[in-house]
Amino acid sequence: MSDTAGPAPIIVNTIVIGAGQAGLAAAYYLQQHGTSFVVLDKQAAVGEVWATRFDALTLFSPAWASGLPGLQWPGSPLRYPTKDEAARYLQAYADHFKFPIHLQQRVVRVAPRAGGYAVSTAAGRQYHARTVIVCAGAYNAPRRPAFAQALSSTVQQLHSQQYQRPAQVPGHGPVAVVGSGNSALQIAADLAATGRPVFVAYDEQTPTLPNNTAMWAFLTLTRFMRISRHTPLGQRLMQRPEPVVSGDLARLRRFPNVQFIGRALAVAAETTLQGRHATTPALEAVVWATGYGPAFNWLEVPVFDAAGEPQHQRGLTAAPGLAFLGLPWLNSRSSALMGGVGADARYVVQQLLKTT
C-alpha cells in the first residue's frame, strides 16, 4: 500500500487512536501544550463503547475518584455512575474542550514513514504525524478457554463483550457464567435476578476488597493505586489477581438459585462444564467473562513480544514517537481506570513532545 494513494493526507504533529478515556486524557494534555493533533475513533459517537456495554454495569469507583483531567463529574461525587452516565460524561468532556475528533474512522494500518508515521482508516482517509499515541482500549480481542469449542452447538455461548441484558439468553434453564472478575459477578447477578439457575465458575482464591468511600479515601491518601510496576512492591502486586468487590460477591452468594462450582476446568460432556468443586447440569447457555487479549495486527511497528503484548516503558516504546495509553498496569494499577489514566497521559505527552 502506498502512502500517497487516495486523497491528500491530513498532516498533524500527533495522532491519538481511540476516543475513550485514555484518548481523551491524551487530547487534554496535547491541547494544553498547544500542539496540532487529531483523535481518531471507529465509533459513531464519543462514549459509545460504554453506552453499548451490559445494562447493569456501573463504574467500580465513585464519581469523585473517576474524573478525567480538567473536568470533574456532574452530580453527587459519592455515587457510582452507571455505564450510560459514563458515556455521557465522556461526550461532555470532548464537547467541553472541543477536541478535534474524527469519528467513524477505524484505523486499519499504522506504518513508519520518513519523519513519523502514516495512518490509514477503513473510510479511506490518510493521516501523517510525527507521533502516534495508541489508546485503543485495554485489549479488545475476547478470550475464551480452549475447551469452549468442545461445547455442543445447542449451548448458546456469549462473551461478556456481547452480553447486555438477560433477555439475550433465551430459555429459563441453567446458565453458566465463567470468570473471576467484577464483570463476571455483575453479569451472574443480573441473570440470577430472573430466577433461572445460574452456575458460577469462579476461582475462590481471587482476593476481595470492599468498595466504599472509606476504601477509596484510603487508596487515595496512601497512593496505593499509583504504586509503579517498576518498584519491588509493584512487581509483587502485578503477580496477584485483580481483586473483586466483596459486596458484589456476597450479594451473588445470597441468591438461592446460584451455585458456585469453582474455577472452570473442562467441558465434562457436550452440554456441561466441570468446575473445581462441581459439575453443572446440562446448560442452555454460557457467558464467558474471561477477559481479552491484544489485537494490534494493524500496527506495523515491531514493538510487540511473542504473545503480541506491547513492549514499553511507562507507555513509551522503542519506536521513536510511538506510545500506548490505557493498558492494564501501563505504570500502575490505576492505569486502565478512568480516574488513573490522566497521570499516565501527562507523562507520555510530555515525553513525546520532548523527544520529537
DOKOLDO-597695 format. One record per residue (C-alpha): residue in one letter; residue number from 0; chain; x, y, z. Coordinates in pm, 1 decimal. Example, Ala and Ser with C-alpha at 12.3 -4.5 7.8 and 13.67 -1.06 7.14 Angstrom:
2
A	0	A	1230.0	-450.0	780.0 .
S	1	A	1367.0	-106.0	714.0 .
END
This chain:
356
M	0	A	0.0	0.0	0.0 .
S	1	A	144.2	337.8	-95.7 .
D	2	A	137.1	625.9	149.4 .
T	3	A	41.5	860.3	-137.2 .
A	4	A	-257.0	660.1	-263.5 .
G	5	A	-604.0	815.8	-233.9 .
P	6	A	-682.7	1167.3	-108.1 .
A	7	A	-415.2	1400.5	24.5 .
P	8	A	-318.9	1307.7	381.0 .
I	9	A	-416.6	1516.1	681.4 .
I	10	A	-92.4	1624.8	849.0 .
V	11	A	-66.3	1691.6	1224.2 .
N	12	A	201.2	1654.6	1488.4 .
T	13	A	21.7	1379.9	1684.7 .
I	14	A	-246.7	1123.6	1609.3 .
V	15	A	-438.5	973.4	1900.8 .
I	16	A	-605.2	642.2	1816.1 .
G	17	A	-919.2	596.3	2025.5 .
A	18	A	-1155.4	849.5	2183.8 .
G	19	A	-1217.0	660.0	2507.1 .
Q	20	A	-1093.3	771.5	2847.3 .
A	21	A	-723.3	729.0	2759.5 .
G	22	A	-754.2	904.1	2425.2 .
L	23	A	-943.1	1198.3	2575.2 .
A	24	A	-687.4	1234.7	2856.2 .
A	25	A	-410.5	1239.9	2593.7 .
A	26	A	-607.2	1500.1	2395.8 .
Y	27	A	-634.1	1719.7	2705.6 .
Y	28	A	-258.3	1734.7	2756.9 .
L	29	A	-183.3	1773.2	2386.7 .
Q	30	A	-422.0	2069.4	2381.3 .
Q	31	A	-254.6	2214.2	2691.0 .
H	32	A	78.5	2201.7	2508.8 .
G	33	A	-66.9	2375.1	2204.8 .
T	34	A	45.2	2110.6	1955.6 .
S	35	A	-156.0	2006.7	1649.8 .
F	36	A	-334.1	1673.8	1687.0 .
V	37	A	-637.5	1472.5	1588.3 .
V	38	A	-821.0	1190.5	1766.4 .
L	39	A	-946.8	901.9	1551.5 .
D	40	A	-1224.0	672.0	1670.1 .
K	41	A	-1412.2	390.9	1497.5 .
Q	42	A	-1742.7	459.7	1675.1 .
A	43	A	-2016.6	698.2	1561.5 .
A	44	A	-2011.6	890.4	1891.1 .
V	45	A	-1774.3	952.4	2180.0 .
G	46	A	-1862.6	722.2	2469.6 .
E	47	A	-2039.9	467.9	2250.6 .
V	48	A	-1829.3	178.6	2382.4 .
W	49	A	-1962.5	249.9	2733.6 .
A	50	A	-2317.8	302.9	2609.4 .
T	51	A	-2329.1	-41.4	2445.3 .
R	52	A	-2197.3	-240.6	2742.5 .
F	53	A	-2427.4	-451.6	2958.0 .
D	54	A	-2718.0	-266.7	3115.1 .
A	55	A	-2636.6	-342.1	3479.2 .
L	56	A	-2276.3	-219.5	3459.0 .
T	57	A	-2160.7	53.8	3694.6 .
L	58	A	-1817.4	201.7	3749.7 .
F	59	A	-1614.3	33.6	4022.9 .
S	60	A	-1502.0	372.2	4154.1 .
P	61	A	-1710.2	665.6	4283.2 .
A	62	A	-1751.4	977.3	4070.5 .
W	63	A	-1505.3	1179.1	4278.8 .
A	64	A	-1230.5	924.4	4204.5 .
S	65	A	-1319.8	881.4	3835.8 .
G	66	A	-1267.6	1222.1	3679.2 .
L	67	A	-1051.0	1292.4	3377.5 .
P	68	A	-807.1	1586.2	3397.9 .
G	69	A	-966.5	1928.8	3393.1 .
L	70	A	-1334.9	1834.7	3438.1 .
Q	71	A	-1499.7	1655.3	3727.8 .
W	72	A	-1822.5	1457.4	3708.0 .
P	73	A	-2150.6	1641.3	3750.0 .
G	74	A	-2386.8	1539.9	4030.7 .
S	75	A	-2311.2	1367.5	4359.6 .
P	76	A	-1942.2	1282.8	4390.7 .
L	77	A	-2022.2	983.0	4614.0 .
R	78	A	-2231.8	786.5	4363.2 .
Y	79	A	-2105.9	502.2	4143.6 .
P	80	A	-2200.3	614.4	3791.4 .
T	81	A	-2384.4	385.3	3552.6 .
K	82	A	-2240.5	291.5	3214.6 .
D	83	A	-2479.0	538.5	3046.1 .
E	84	A	-2360.7	816.7	3275.9 .
A	85	A	-2003.0	724.9	3182.0 .
A	86	A	-2087.8	755.7	2813.0 .
R	87	A	-2247.5	1097.4	2869.6 .
Y	88	A	-1951.2	1216.9	3076.3 .
L	89	A	-1702.0	1126.4	2803.0 .
Q	90	A	-1915.6	1301.2	2540.1 .
A	91	A	-1949.2	1609.6	2760.8 .
Y	92	A	-1573.1	1607.2	2822.8 .
A	93	A	-1496.4	1600.7	2450.0 .
D	94	A	-1752.8	1875.3	2384.7 .
H	95	A	-1625.5	2093.6	2668.5 .
F	96	A	-1269.5	2103.2	2535.8 .
K	97	A	-1373.7	2095.5	2167.2 .
F	98	A	-1118.0	1832.0	2076.4 .
P	99	A	-1061.4	1761.1	1705.0 .
I	100	A	-1218.9	1414.0	1694.1 .
H	101	A	-1276.9	1230.2	1366.6 .
L	102	A	-1549.0	969.8	1422.1 .
Q	103	A	-1619.9	655.2	1219.9 .
Q	104	A	-1252.5	633.9	1132.8 .
R	105	A	-1143.7	280.0	1217.2 .
V	106	A	-767.1	260.2	1187.3 .
V	107	A	-657.3	-29.2	966.8 .
R	108	A	-286.9	50.0	930.1 .
V	109	A	-12.0	237.4	1110.0 .
A	110	A	324.0	221.4	935.6 .
P	111	A	653.8	409.3	972.6 .
R	112	A	736.6	674.3	715.2 .
A	113	A	1004.7	940.3	686.3 .
G	114	A	966.9	1174.6	981.3 .
G	115	A	698.6	975.7	1161.2 .
Y	116	A	400.1	755.5	1076.8 .
A	117	A	132.9	705.7	811.9 .
V	118	A	-212.2	613.4	943.0 .
S	119	A	-488.1	473.4	719.9 .
T	120	A	-854.6	425.3	809.4 .
A	121	A	-1123.0	193.9	673.7 .
A	122	A	-1307.2	501.9	544.2 .
G	123	A	-1016.3	575.4	310.0 .
R	124	A	-862.4	869.0	494.9 .
Q	125	A	-487.9	908.2	525.1 .
Y	126	A	-304.8	1084.2	807.8 .
H	127	A	61.8	1168.2	864.0 .
A	128	A	208.6	1253.8	1202.4 .
R	129	A	541.0	1266.6	1383.7 .
T	130	A	393.9	1088.4	1686.0 .
V	131	A	117.1	835.6	1747.6 .
I	132	A	-47.7	753.1	2081.1 .
V	133	A	-239.1	423.9	2074.7 .
C	134	A	-540.6	442.1	2307.4 .
A	135	A	-741.6	161.0	2150.9 .
G	136	A	-857.0	8.2	2477.1 .
A	137	A	-715.9	-220.2	2743.5 .
Y	138	A	-711.4	-504.0	2488.6 .
N	139	A	-1021.7	-591.2	2289.2 .
A	140	A	-986.8	-942.4	2145.8 .
P	141	A	-1229.5	-1159.0	2351.5 .
R	142	A	-1064.2	-1460.9	2512.0 .
R	143	A	-1225.8	-1795.5	2581.2 .
P	144	A	-1058.7	-2109.7	2716.2 .
A	145	A	-961.3	-2363.3	2451.1 .
F	146	A	-1210.0	-2617.5	2586.9 .
A	147	A	-1502.1	-2387.1	2498.9 .
Q	148	A	-1506.0	-2531.7	2147.9 .
A	149	A	-1599.6	-2872.4	2290.4 .
L	150	A	-1944.2	-2746.6	2394.5 .
S	151	A	-2237.8	-2857.5	2182.0 .
S	152	A	-2383.3	-2609.2	1935.0 .
T	153	A	-2708.2	-2641.0	2131.6 .
V	154	A	-2544.4	-2438.5	2412.1 .
Q	155	A	-2554.9	-2068.5	2336.7 .
Q	156	A	-2216.6	-1904.7	2400.7 .
L	157	A	-2168.0	-1532.5	2461.4 .
H	158	A	-1857.9	-1340.5	2559.6 .
S	159	A	-1910.9	-1065.2	2817.0 .
Q	160	A	-1828.4	-817.8	2537.9 .
Q	161	A	-2154.2	-921.8	2366.4 .
Y	162	A	-2370.0	-950.4	2679.1 .
Q	163	A	-2606.2	-660.8	2754.1 .
R	164	A	-2914.0	-798.1	2934.0 .
P	165	A	-3075.1	-1130.1	3045.8 .
A	166	A	-3319.5	-1130.3	2753.2 .
Q	167	A	-3026.3	-1211.3	2523.3 .
V	168	A	-3006.6	-1554.5	2686.2 .
P	169	A	-3320.0	-1744.3	2578.6 .
G	170	A	-3498.1	-2002.9	2790.4 .
H	171	A	-3534.4	-2040.9	3163.5 .
G	172	A	-3297.0	-2329.3	3231.1 .
P	173	A	-2940.6	-2349.1	3362.9 .
V	174	A	-2682.1	-2094.0	3250.3 .
A	175	A	-2316.2	-2071.8	3349.0 .
V	176	A	-2108.1	-1758.1	3394.4 .
V	177	A	-1734.9	-1823.8	3372.1 .
G	178	A	-1488.8	-1573.5	3512.9 .
S	179	A	-1329.0	-1438.3	3828.6 .
G	180	A	-1358.1	-1064.3	3777.5 .
N	181	A	-1606.4	-796.3	3870.4 .
S	182	A	-1787.5	-819.1	3536.6 .
A	183	A	-1849.8	-1190.8	3592.9 .
L	184	A	-2008.6	-1120.5	3931.3 .
Q	185	A	-2230.5	-843.5	3795.2 .
I	186	A	-2345.1	-1047.6	3494.9 .
A	187	A	-2415.8	-1353.4	3712.2 .
A	188	A	-2628.7	-1141.7	3948.5 .
D	189	A	-2809.2	-987.3	3652.5 .
L	190	A	-2903.1	-1334.1	3526.4 .
A	191	A	-2981.7	-1470.0	3872.7 .
A	192	A	-3234.4	-1190.2	3930.2 .
T	193	A	-3453.0	-1350.2	3661.2 .
G	194	A	-3489.0	-1662.2	3877.9 .
R	195	A	-3319.3	-1908.0	3642.4 .
P	196	A	-3046.6	-2143.4	3773.9 .
V	197	A	-2702.1	-1981.1	3745.8 .
F	198	A	-2377.8	-2175.5	3785.0 .
V	199	A	-2077.7	-1953.7	3856.2 .
A	200	A	-1734.5	-2085.6	3755.8 .
Y	201	A	-1532.7	-1859.4	3983.1 .
D	202	A	-1185.0	-1905.8	4129.1 .
E	203	A	-1235.9	-1873.1	4502.9 .
Q	204	A	-869.0	-1778.7	4551.1 .
T	205	A	-949.6	-1439.2	4396.9 .
P	206	A	-885.7	-1162.6	4652.2 .
T	207	A	-1172.1	-933.0	4756.3 .
L	208	A	-1193.1	-572.1	4868.6 .
P	209	A	-1478.2	-357.5	4999.2 .
N	210	A	-1592.5	-82.1	4765.0 .
N	211	A	-1698.2	220.8	4966.0 .
T	212	A	-1596.7	577.1	5043.7 .
A	213	A	-1361.8	473.3	5323.4 .
M	214	A	-1174.2	232.7	5097.5 .
W	215	A	-1134.6	487.5	4816.7 .
A	216	A	-1022.8	752.3	5065.4 .
F	217	A	-761.1	507.5	5197.0 .
L	218	A	-643.0	414.6	4846.3 .
T	219	A	-617.5	781.3	4751.3 .
L	220	A	-440.5	901.3	5066.1 .
T	221	A	-188.1	617.5	5060.5 .
R	222	A	-145.0	643.5	4679.1 .
F	223	A	-179.0	264.7	4671.9 .
M	224	A	-335.3	270.5	4326.1 .
R	225	A	-38.6	475.3	4197.2 .
I	226	A	235.2	231.9	4303.5 .
S	227	A	451.5	187.2	3994.3 .
R	228	A	506.8	-151.7	3835.5 .
H	229	A	875.4	-57.6	3827.9 .
T	230	A	907.0	-87.9	4206.3 .
P	231	A	952.3	-414.5	4400.7 .
L	232	A	607.1	-372.1	4559.9 .
G	233	A	450.5	-301.1	4221.6 .
Q	234	A	605.8	-616.5	4080.8 .
R	235	A	456.3	-822.0	4362.8 .
L	236	A	113.2	-663.9	4317.2 .
M	237	A	119.8	-735.6	3943.7 .
Q	238	A	157.3	-1107.3	4013.2 .
R	239	A	-164.3	-1117.0	4216.3 .
P	240	A	-509.7	-1147.8	4059.5 .
E	241	A	-716.2	-830.7	4044.4 .
P	242	A	-948.3	-818.4	4346.7 .
V	243	A	-1326.3	-822.8	4312.5 .
V	244	A	-1577.5	-619.2	4509.4 .
S	245	A	-1659.0	-812.4	4826.4 .
G	246	A	-2013.0	-672.1	4842.1 .
D	247	A	-2091.0	-792.8	4489.7 .
L	248	A	-1961.5	-1139.7	4574.8 .
A	249	A	-2167.5	-1151.9	4895.8 .
R	250	A	-2480.4	-1036.0	4709.9 .
L	251	A	-2436.8	-1307.4	4447.8 .
R	252	A	-2397.5	-1575.9	4715.6 .
R	253	A	-2733.7	-1475.8	4864.8 .
F	254	A	-2928.1	-1580.5	4555.0 .
P	255	A	-3085.6	-1923.5	4625.4 .
N	256	A	-3067.8	-2010.9	4254.7 .
V	257	A	-2689.5	-1955.6	4230.2 .
Q	258	A	-2431.8	-2230.4	4273.1 .
F	259	A	-2056.5	-2176.6	4274.1 .
I	260	A	-1868.6	-2461.2	4103.6 .
G	261	A	-1511.8	-2333.2	4134.8 .
R	262	A	-1272.8	-2249.2	3853.6 .
A	263	A	-1383.8	-2397.3	3519.0 .
L	264	A	-1156.1	-2682.4	3416.2 .
A	265	A	-1312.6	-2850.6	3113.7 .
V	266	A	-1625.1	-2948.0	2925.9 .
A	267	A	-1743.1	-3256.2	3113.3 .
A	268	A	-1989.9	-3358.0	2844.4 .
E	269	A	-2120.1	-3181.4	2538.0 .
T	270	A	-2351.1	-2958.7	2740.5 .
T	271	A	-2189.8	-2942.6	3085.7 .
L	272	A	-1893.7	-2767.9	3244.3 .
Q	273	A	-1665.3	-2921.9	3502.5 .
G	274	A	-1558.7	-2689.5	3780.6 .
R	275	A	-1301.9	-2749.3	4050.7 .
H	276	A	-1576.3	-2831.1	4303.8 .
A	277	A	-1875.9	-2941.6	4099.3 .
T	278	A	-2012.2	-3008.2	3751.9 .
T	279	A	-2306.8	-2823.0	3602.6 .
P	280	A	-2620.1	-2993.2	3473.8 .
A	281	A	-2693.8	-2964.3	3102.4 .
L	282	A	-2666.7	-2594.4	3018.6 .
E	283	A	-2871.4	-2375.8	2789.7 .
A	284	A	-2604.6	-2106.2	2771.2 .
V	285	A	-2259.0	-1995.8	2886.2 .
V	286	A	-2138.6	-1638.3	2930.7 .
W	287	A	-1759.9	-1620.3	2911.9 .
A	288	A	-1637.2	-1329.4	3126.3 .
T	289	A	-1283.0	-1445.0	3064.7 .
G	290	A	-1110.8	-1128.4	2955.7 .
Y	291	A	-940.3	-1001.1	2646.8 .
G	292	A	-614.6	-1033.3	2460.9 .
P	293	A	-411.8	-795.7	2243.9 .
A	294	A	-525.7	-729.3	1886.4 .
F	295	A	-280.3	-491.1	1724.8 .
N	296	A	-231.8	-656.2	1386.0 .
W	297	A	-294.2	-319.0	1220.1 .
L	298	A	10.2	-167.5	1388.5 .
E	299	A	304.9	-241.3	1157.3 .
V	300	A	577.4	-143.6	1400.8 .
P	301	A	797.5	-406.3	1574.2 .
V	302	A	716.1	-322.0	1936.5 .
F	303	A	546.9	-646.8	2045.2 .
D	304	A	662.3	-958.7	2226.9 .
A	305	A	592.1	-1314.8	2113.6 .
A	306	A	244.8	-1305.1	2273.4 .
G	307	A	151.7	-984.5	2091.3 .
E	308	A	181.8	-769.0	2404.0 .
P	309	A	319.5	-416.2	2354.9 .
Q	310	A	669.0	-369.6	2493.7 .
H	311	A	703.8	-30.7	2654.8 .
Q	312	A	843.9	171.8	2943.1 .
R	313	A	561.0	369.1	3106.6 .
G	314	A	382.5	365.7	2771.3 .
L	315	A	679.4	473.8	2558.7 .
T	316	A	806.6	220.5	2307.0 .
A	317	A	1146.9	175.1	2145.2 .
A	318	A	996.3	306.7	1820.7 .
P	319	A	1051.8	685.0	1814.3 .
G	320	A	728.9	877.0	1862.2 .
L	321	A	505.2	574.5	1930.1 .
A	322	A	335.1	527.4	2266.4 .
F	323	A	47.3	343.4	2435.1 .
L	324	A	-203.1	454.5	2698.6 .
G	325	A	-481.2	279.8	2889.7 .
L	326	A	-319.6	-64.2	2915.2 .
P	327	A	-352.3	-261.1	3241.1 .
W	328	A	-53.8	-182.2	3460.6 .
L	329	A	93.7	51.0	3199.4 .
N	330	A	257.7	207.0	3503.1 .
S	331	A	27.4	134.5	3797.9 .
R	332	A	-292.3	-45.2	3894.4 .
S	333	A	-489.4	269.5	3807.6 .
S	334	A	-351.2	295.9	3453.2 .
A	335	A	-658.3	141.0	3289.5 .
L	336	A	-909.2	323.7	3512.1 .
M	337	A	-1088.6	645.3	3424.2 .
G	338	A	-954.5	817.3	3734.2 .
G	339	A	-597.0	699.4	3684.0 .
V	340	A	-522.8	737.9	3315.1 .
G	341	A	-464.3	1112.7	3341.9 .
A	342	A	-130.0	1078.4	3520.9 .
D	343	A	-1.5	841.4	3253.0 .
A	344	A	-129.8	1068.2	2975.7 .
R	345	A	50.5	1369.6	3121.7 .
Y	346	A	379.0	1179.0	3136.9 .
V	347	A	352.3	1025.5	2790.0 .
V	348	A	260.3	1353.4	2620.3 .
Q	349	A	543.2	1538.9	2794.4 .
Q	350	A	797.3	1276.9	2693.0 .
L	351	A	678.7	1251.4	2333.2 .
L	352	A	684.8	1627.0	2278.5 .
K	353	A	1024.5	1649.6	2442.9 .
T	354	A	1188.2	1387.9	2219.3 .
T	355	A	1031.4	1460.1	1878.4 .
END
